Amino acid sequence: MNNVPNILTSLRFFMIPVYILVFFLEDGTKQFSAWIFLLASFTDVLDGYIARKFNLCTRWGQVMDPLADKLMQITVIASLVCVGRVPIWFVCYLVIMEIVMILAGAFLFKNKIYIKSNIFGKTNTVLLFVFMFSVLYWNVNEVFKNIFMGILVVFSSFTSVLYGYKYFLRNKKYKKYSLRKNKTEQM
């Protein structure tokens, strides 16, 4: 864990309790919380860039970086629910989507099928980031929030189906695993 990208990931873990503390101490607008979230998001982009650019990728970073990212996202969304800025159904949707992605990713990883991010996943992350930052910083109106949440739900559902198709239905390694498993079950 002694390289810059892993240190930045660790820093993001420590930002989560700081965010929670600041969020619940702030009155009205949550601008300081928004800046903490922005800083955490910046460290997420920066650690990935540094790791790839200088060949500093580690197994620890590959597991912990997305975990830190997801924990921060869930923390921000949950805090917004607590103060009534986001409805509970939206959090439930996001948590279910994350659980499905984690389970699918673990299955694929176990079977040595590695998931690469693509433009759809990155766009989905950016849309969620913009939504969370907007709701934190400006406390946007209900119409904007509902339209944005609808777009996020449709787009993230679409990207999940695309990932499922790409990695489960189209992937040759998975087809071989599936055929091997079916032969074993028949014996």
C-alpha positions, -999 to 999 in steps of 0.1 A, spaced: 0 0 0 30 23 -1 24 40 -34 6 73 -42 -26 58 -58 -31 35 -28 -25 64 -3 -51 84 -22 -76 55 -20 -69 53 18 -75 90 21 -109 86 5 -118 60 31 -109 86 58 -130 113 40 -162 93 46 -165 100 84 -153 135 78 -181 140 52 -207 126 76 -196 148 105 -196 180 83 -228 171 66 -248 168 99 -231 198 114 -240 221 85 -272 240 85 -292 246 53 -271 242 23 -245 215 24 -217 233 5 -188 222 27 -201 186 24 -203 191 -14 -166 202 -15 -155 172 6 -174 150 -19 -158 168 -48 -123 163 -33 -130 126 -27 -141 123 -64 -110 141 -75 -88 117 -56 -107 88 -73 -98 102 -107 -63 111 -97 -54 77 -82 -66 59 -113 -47 82 -136 -14 79 -116 -17 41 -112 -22 36 -150 3 63 -161 32 51 -139 23 14 -138 15 14 -101 -16 -8 -102 -18 -32 -73 -43 -59 -63 -51 -39 -32 -59 -8 -53 -80 -28 -77 -102 -40 -49 -101 -10 -25 -104 18 -50 -139 9 -62 -149 0 -27 -139 34 -14 -157 50 -43 -189 30 -37 -189 36 0 -185 74 -5 -214 74 -30 -236 54 -7 -227 77 22 -236 108 2 -269 94 -11 -279 80 24 -271 113 40 -293 131 14 -321 107 23 -318 114 60 -325 151 54 -352 145 28 -334 156 -3 -336 122 -21 -364 96 -18 -356 62 -2 -366 43 -34 -337 59 -52 -312 47 -25 -328 12 -26 -324 11 -64 -287 22 -62 -279 -3 -34 -296 -32 -53 -277 -22 -85 -244 -21 -66 -250 -55 -49 -258 -71 -83 -226 -55 -98 -205 -67 -69 -218 -102 -70 -214 -104 -108 -179 -89 -106 -169 -114 -79 -182 -143 -99 -164 -131 -130 -132 -124 -110 -133 -159 -95 -135 -173 -130 -106 -152 -142 -128 -130 -164 -117 -94 -158 -141 -65 -162 -129 -34 -180 -148 -2 -176 -163 14 -207 -178 47 -217 -212 37 -205 -200 29 -170 -180 60 -168 -209 81 -181 -232 66 -155 -207 74 -127 -203 110 -140 -241 115 -141 -245 102 -105 -216 125 -94 -233 155 -110 -266 146 -94 -251 142 -59 -230 173 -61 -260 194 -74 -283 182 -47 -256 188 -21 -244 222 -32 -276 239 -46 -304 218 -31 -321 218 -65 -359 218 -69 -380 186 -70 -387 187 -108 -350 187 -116 -343 160 -90 -371 137 -103 -360 142 -140 -324 136 -131 -332 105 -110 -353 91 -138 -325 96 -163 -300 79 -139 -323 49 -133 -329 44 -171 -293 49 -180 -278 27 -152 -303 -1 -160 -293 1 -196 -256 0 -188 -262 -30 -165 -279 -49 -192 -250 -41 -216 -224 -53 -191 -245 -84 -185 -247 -91 -222 -210 -84 -228 -196 -105 -199 -221 -133 -195 -238 -140 -228 -211 -130 -252 -179 -139 -233 -163 -171 -245 -147 -179 -211 -181 -178 -194 -197 -200 -221 -170 -225 -215 -175 -223 -178 -213 -227 -183 -209 -258 -206 -183 -273 -182 -207 -268 -152 -237 -283 -172 -216 -315 -181 -206 -319 -144 -242 -316 -132 -254 -342 -157 -229 -368 -144 
